[in-house]
Every structure is written in structure tokens, then in C-alpha cells.
Amino acid sequence: MPKVVSNPKTRSQIQAESDARRGVVRKSFTLQADDVAFIKESAQRLGLAQNELIVQAVRAFVKGQG
């Protein structure tokens, strides 16, 4: 049963506090539809979450540059 308070928090406030506690920052990008499909299919094939695939790919790219 939820707590009854005089000034309840909105869903976005609750989510923002949860993200802050976990050290998560939301980031969005505008990508071509075929790139999004490639990321989705690749992540599924590799058994990774899409965000984990992107993080690993960026880290590998940067490591290869230096």
C-alpha cells in the first residue's frame, strides 16, 4: 500500500532519485533507423543489453585509438 502524503512525488521525480542513487545518467541519441536495427540485432545475437553493447564498443574503439 503506498504511503499517503500531502505532496506526493511524480513518477519522473521518483525515477530521477532512483537514477541518482544508482549513478545512472540518461542519454539519448538520434540515429538512423538501420543503425538502430543493427544495434538491436547485434545485442540480441550477442546476448547483451543494447546499452552494454554500445558501452563495450565505445571502450574498444577508444582503446584501439590509443
C-alpha positions as CSV (number, residue, x, y, z in Angstrom):
1,M,0.0,0.0,0.0
2,P,1.6,3.4,-1.0
3,K,2.2,6.0,1.6
4,V,-0.4,8.8,1.7
5,V,1.4,12.2,1.8
6,S,0.1,15.7,1.3
7,N,2.5,16.4,-1.6
8,P,3.3,13.1,-3.5
9,K,6.2,12.8,-5.8
10,T,5.7,12.5,-9.5
11,R,6.8,9.4,-11.4
12,S,9.6,11.4,-13.0
13,Q,10.8,12.6,-9.6
14,I,10.9,9.1,-8.2
15,Q,12.8,7.9,-11.3
16,A,15.3,10.7,-11.1
17,E,16.0,10.0,-7.5
18,S,16.4,6.3,-8.3
19,D,18.8,7.0,-11.2
20,A,20.9,9.3,-8.9
21,R,21.2,6.7,-6.2
22,R,22.4,4.1,-8.8
23,G,24.8,6.5,-10.5
24,V,22.8,6.3,-13.8
25,V,22.5,9.2,-16.3
26,R,20.0,9.1,-19.1
27,K,21.5,9.9,-22.6
28,S,19.6,9.9,-25.8
29,F,20.8,10.0,-29.4
30,T,19.2,10.5,-32.8
31,L,20.3,7.6,-35.0
32,Q,19.4,6.3,-38.5
33,A,16.8,3.5,-38.4
34,D,19.2,1.0,-39.9
35,D,21.8,1.8,-37.3
36,V,19.3,1.2,-34.5
37,A,18.2,-2.1,-36.1
38,F,21.9,-3.1,-36.3
39,I,22.5,-2.3,-32.6
40,K,19.3,-4.2,-31.6
41,E,20.1,-7.3,-33.7
42,S,23.7,-7.4,-32.7
43,A,22.9,-7.0,-29.0
44,Q,20.3,-9.8,-29.2
45,R,22.7,-12.1,-31.1
46,L,25.5,-11.5,-28.6
47,G,23.2,-11.8,-25.6
48,L,23.9,-8.3,-24.3
49,A,21.7,-5.4,-23.4
50,Q,21.8,-2.7,-26.1
51,N,23.4,-0.2,-23.7
52,E,26.1,-2.7,-22.7
53,L,26.9,-3.4,-26.4
54,I,27.3,0.4,-27.0
55,V,29.5,0.9,-23.9
56,Q,31.7,-2.1,-24.8
57,A,32.0,-0.9,-28.4
58,V,33.0,2.7,-27.4
59,R,35.5,1.4,-24.9
60,A,37.1,-0.9,-27.5
61,F,37.2,1.9,-30.1
62,V,38.9,4.3,-27.7
63,K,41.3,1.6,-26.5
64,G,42.2,0.9,-30.2
65,Q,42.9,4.6,-30.8
66,G,45.4,4.9,-28.0
